Amino acid sequence: MHRIRPLPGYLSKRLNGWRATDFNDNRAWYASLAERGQHPRAMVVSCCDSRVDPMAMFGAEPGDFFLVRNVANLIPPYAPDHDHHGTSAAIEYAVKALGVAHIVVMGHSGCGGVEACFDMCSGAAPELMEEKSFIGRWMDILAPGFEVVKDMKEGRPAQLTALEHQGVLVSVDNLLTFPFVQDAINEKRLSVHGIWVNIASGEMHEYHGDTRTFDPV
């Protein structure tokens, strides 16, 4: 028997509040979305960290973004190997079915997933090296980024920030291994963007390929 419990009371109250306010005020818009389907212009790949909210940051409304959230906003390389690939499936749907014009990979400060990768690769978290660790095997995606930052002399905080940046860049590089993504870029139907957000200050940095730097937006 499934041991599924009712929603906690505070969530039910928030749901009813949303229905009475935002949903009720925009009932026609929601009906239109339901009838004509979704047509987002952008896909955002973000971390599942509860402090990061791409919708709020960009003032987005329902229907604006095709949003994927996972640990450390990582994109794996193209690997049609019959394993379970949730993020890869979402990218395929966004590009081939929805025809999004932009894919934005959004990293952030204080990322626990990135810190786990750093500790795993530096030998401080041997439990993540175990094959049964879902976090460890997911963080293998970011391991090449650790090789870039491991010899930095500025200390751990600076290394972690640099590895957060690498998380964006590794993901973008992996995104470009998807043939249908590369085709869409070559045909000028798609552009790819990398950003990093400082949670404490609200400042957003965008990666510029010509200077190879993250600069304030």
N, C-alpha and C positions, 0 to 999 in steps of 0.2 A: 504494500500500500504506500502511495506517495505521501510523505509527511509534509505537505504544503500547508502553511498557515495563512490566515487572513493578513492583509496588509496591516502594518502598525498604524495606530490611530493617527499619528501626526501626518503620515503620508495621505491617508484618506481625507483629512481635513484640508490639506494643501490642494489635493485634487479637486475637491468641491469648491474651494476658493477660486481655482483657475477656471473651472467651468462657469462660475457665476460672474467672472470678470473678463479676463482676456478672451476666453472662448466665446462667451456670449456676445461680447462687443465685436468680434470678428467672425461670427458664425458663417457669413456668406463666403469669406475667404477660405475657411476650412472646408466648406462644401465644394468650392471650386477646386481646391487641391485634391480632394477625394475623387472628384469626377474626372478631372483631366490628367491626373497623375503628377509625378514630380518632374521638374525640369530645372534642376540646379545648375548654376553656371560654374560652380567650383566644388571640388572635393578637398576636404581638410583631413589630414592624418595627424592626430593629436594624441597626447598621452592620456591615459585613463585617470591620472591624478585628479582628485576631487577639487583641487584649487584652480584648475585650468579650465576655462570656459570659452572656447572659440566663438560660440554664438553671442555671448555678451560682449566680448572684446570687439567684434566687428559689427555689433548692432544688428545681427542677423535675425530673420524671422523664419518660421516654418516654410520650407520649400527653397530656402536660399542655398544651403550647404548639403552636400552628401558627406556625412561625417563618419569617420572611422576612428575609434579610440582603442589603443592597446598599450601595453607596458612600454614606456620610453619612446612612444611614437616611432617605432621601427618598421621598416619595410624590408621583408626578406628578399633575397635574389629570386629571379624567375626560376622555378623548379617544378615542372609538370610531372611529379613523381607519384601521384595518386595518394599523397598524404593529405591531411586536413590543412587547408591554407585559407583562413578566414580573411586576412588582410589582402592576399593576392586575389581572392574571389571578388572582393569589394572593388579593387582597382580595375579588374576586368569589366565588371558591370558598369562602373563609372565611365570608363573610356569607350567601351564598345556599345553599350546599351543607352546610357544617358548622354553620351557625347559632351562631357564637361569640358569647359575651355581652359580650366586651371586646376592644377593639383598643388596644394600647399602643404608642406611638411613643417609642423610647428613643434619645436622643442621648447624647454622651459628650465628655469633655474630650480635648484634643489630637487632634481629628479631622483627618486629613490631607485628606479630601475637602472639608471646610469651609474649610481653609486654602487649598486650590487655588481654591475659589470666590472667596475674598477676594482672592487674588493676580490671578486672571483679571479680576475686576470693577474692580480698582484699577489695571490696566494693567501689572502686574508679571510676568504670564505670558501674553504674546501668543500663544504656541503653543496655548494652550487655546481661543483665539478661532477657531482654524481649524475649518472645518466637519467635517473628518475626525477631530477629536478626540472620542472617545467620552466622556472625562472632562468636557471642556468643555461638551458638549451636555447631559450629565446635570446638570452644575452650573448650567445655565441655570434649572433648577427653583428653585434657591436664590437666584438673582439679586435677586428682590424683597426678600429679607431683608438683602442687602448695602445696599440703599438705606436701610434703617432704621438701620444701625450705622455707616455710612461717615463720619459727621460727629461721632462720639464723640470727646471730647478726652482720654479716659483712656489712650489708647495702644493699640498693636497687640494685646497679650495680652488686654486687656479687650474689645477689638472682636471677637477671635476667639471668646471665650467667649460674647459676646452673639450672634454669628452662629451658634454651635452651638445656642443657645436658639432662634434664629429658624428653624433647620432643623427643629426639632420643631414649631414653630407653623405654618410654611408647609406642612409635611406634613399637619398636622391640618386646616388650612384646605382643602387640596386633597382630602383624604379626604372632606370634607363635600360636595364637588361630585359625588360618585358618587350617583346617584339611589337605588340600592338601599341604600346606607349611610344616607342621610337618612331613607328609609322605615323602616329598622330602628330608628333612633334615635327617630323620632316615635312608633313603636309600642312604645317602651320595651323592645325586645328587645336593644338594643346600647348600650353606653356607650364613649366614647373618652377616652383618657388620654394625657398627655404628660409624659415624665420625662427627666431629664438626670443622668448619672452621672460623678462625679469618679473617674477611674481610680486616681489616687495615694492618695486618702483613703478610697475606698469609699463616700463619701457620695452619697446619691441625692436629687435635688430633683424635686419634682412641681409642675407648672404649675396655678395656681389662677385660674380665669377671673374670679372676682369681684374679686380684687386685681391681676390681670394680672402676677403674679410667680411665680418659681420658688422654692419654699420646701422646706427639708429634710423628708424623710419621717421 
